[in-house]
Amino acid sequence: MIEAGATAPDFTLPRDGGGEITLSGLRPKKVVLYFYPKDDTSGCTTEALDFTRLREDFAAADTVVVGLSKDSVKSHDKFCQKHGLGVILASDENGDTCERYGVWGEKSMYGRKYMGIERTTVLIGGDGKVLRVWPKVKVAGHAEEVLETARSA
C-alpha cells in the first residue's frame, strides 16, 4: 500500500458524466482519493453521501474529492443520479490504478475469500505527495476526519 511521503501515482481515468480526470491536472489543489468496493452498496453509498454533504467544506479547504472503483462509467452515472452525488467518480475498470496504490487484494466475507478493493482513502498534497493514508476505512465519521486533516494540511 502507498505510504505518506510517497509521490502519488498519476492517472488519467474516465469519469462520471463523460470525459476524463487526470490526477496531476488537479494541482495545485489537494486531492482526497477514496477507493471504494462497489457502486450502490450500503457502505459505499453512505461514504459517497458523506463526502457529497461536505463538498463545500472540502472546496473551502482547496481540496477536490475523487471516488474511485472498478465500476464502469455507466454504473457511476446511475449511482450519481440515484443518490444525487456531488463528488467525482473515476472508473478504474482494468484495476491498474488500484494496483499502483496497493488497494487491490484478498478479502474475506462469511468465510469466502475473494479479490477486491480495500476501502482506503489517500490525501494528496498540491505537490503530488501523499500526506496521509487511511487503510481499512470504517465509514462512520470518516469524511469528517478527512476534512479536518485536509484543512490542517
Number of C-alpha atoms within 10 A of each C-alpha: 12 18 16 15 14 13 15 22 14 13 15 15 18 17 23 21 14 10 9 13 19 14 17 17 11 14 16 13 18 26 25 25 21 23 26 25 19 20 22 17 11 9 17 18 18 15 21 28 19 18 25 20 15 17 20 14 17 24 14 11 18 15 25 21 22 21 21 27 24 23 19 18 22 14 16 26 17 15 20 22 11 10 14 12 20 18 19 20 30 25 25 20 16 11 16 13 21 21 14 15 16 15 23 21 12 11 13 10 7 5 7 7 10 10 10 19 22 19 21 22 24 22 27 28 22 18 14 22 17 22 22 21 21 16 15 12 16 12 15 12 10 15 23 15 11 19 21 13 14 22 15 7 14
